[in-house]
């Protein structure tokens, strides 16, 4: 950041400034070069359903399954539904 008349002036505009602060200037410039002009929406879930199921399928302990569900941002009920769907799809 530079200063002009005692005020801080941001080098980057809007979200690019946030990216620069979070990940560094090089990352902000790469995002700009590759994605400028595009509208990007980030999903609330970081991991794919397939990955979550793969990580959870061998867990039999209910308490552990609940911990895994919370970690991945699911309810225990929803994770059980995904596991059930996976078993049904695997039988076919």
Wavefront OBJ file of the C-alpha trace (Angstrom):
o trace
v 0.000 0.000 0.000
v 1.211 3.479 -0.822
v 0.334 6.672 0.964
v -0.922 9.883 -0.584
v -1.548 12.902 1.669
v -1.444 10.565 4.671
v -4.145 8.268 3.257
v -3.497 4.646 2.398
v -3.994 3.860 -1.275
v -4.743 0.271 -2.206
v -2.727 -1.115 -5.080
v -5.423 -3.549 -6.194
v -9.135 -3.018 -6.778
v -11.895 -4.839 -4.897
v -11.551 -8.583 -4.613
v -8.030 -8.494 -6.069
v -6.921 -6.604 -2.966
v -8.503 -9.285 -0.772
v -6.711 -12.006 -2.730
v -3.403 -10.139 -2.519
v -3.748 -9.790 1.245
v -4.761 -13.425 1.673
v -2.517 -15.187 -0.858
v -0.005 -12.599 -2.034
v 0.349 -10.223 -4.960
v 1.534 -12.903 -7.381
v -1.635 -14.933 -6.784
v -3.830 -11.850 -7.240
v -2.147 -11.081 -10.544
v -2.494 -14.689 -11.739
v -6.198 -14.678 -10.888
v -6.559 -11.388 -12.774
v -4.689 -12.678 -15.819
v -6.677 -15.905 -16.015
v -10.118 -14.941 -14.776
v -10.670 -11.194 -15.117
v -14.116 -10.338 -16.397
v -15.611 -13.605 -15.181
v -18.062 -13.907 -12.340
v -16.989 -16.643 -9.954
v -19.111 -18.247 -7.258
v -17.439 -20.406 -4.664
v -19.478 -23.397 -3.454
v -20.126 -23.718 0.274
v -18.662 -27.216 0.166
v -14.929 -27.551 -0.396
v -14.897 -31.294 -0.993
v -16.831 -33.274 -3.609
v -19.567 -35.652 -2.494
v -17.607 -38.530 -3.983
v -14.558 -37.670 -1.890
v -16.633 -37.339 1.299
v -18.262 -40.702 0.682
v -14.896 -42.315 -0.039
v -13.475 -40.952 3.218
v -16.534 -42.065 5.211
v -17.538 -45.421 3.769
v -15.501 -47.622 6.133
v -16.579 -45.852 9.330
v -18.940 -47.912 11.459
v -18.834 -45.944 14.716
v -21.753 -43.488 14.876
v -19.829 -40.919 16.919
v -16.947 -40.966 14.439
v -19.363 -40.660 11.520
v -20.903 -37.612 13.168
v -17.449 -36.028 13.552
v -16.662 -36.700 9.888
v -20.021 -35.269 8.805
v -19.437 -32.057 10.760
v -15.884 -31.749 9.439
v -17.100 -31.937 5.839
v -20.062 -29.613 6.471
v -22.842 -32.200 6.368
v -25.369 -33.419 8.886
v -24.979 -37.001 10.029
v -28.319 -37.799 8.399
v -27.222 -36.396 5.024
v -23.925 -38.246 5.151
v -25.773 -41.496 5.851
v -28.016 -40.773 2.834
v -24.960 -40.270 0.628
v -23.406 -43.497 1.878
v -26.665 -45.371 1.239
v -26.876 -43.946 -2.304
v -23.295 -45.017 -2.924
v -24.037 -48.579 -1.818
v -27.130 -48.697 -4.065
v -25.216 -47.336 -7.053
v -22.341 -49.744 -6.438
v -24.711 -52.761 -6.537
v -25.901 -51.841 -10.038
l 1 2 3 4 5 6 7 8 9 10 11 12 13 14 15 16 17 18 19 20 21 22 23 24 25 26 27 28 29 30 31 32 33 34 35 36 37 38 39 40 41 42 43 44 45 46 47 48 49 50 51 52 53 54 55 56 57 58 59 60 61 62 63 64 65 66 67 68 69 70 71 72 73 74 75 76 77 78 79 80 81 82 83 84 85 86 87 88 89 90 91 92
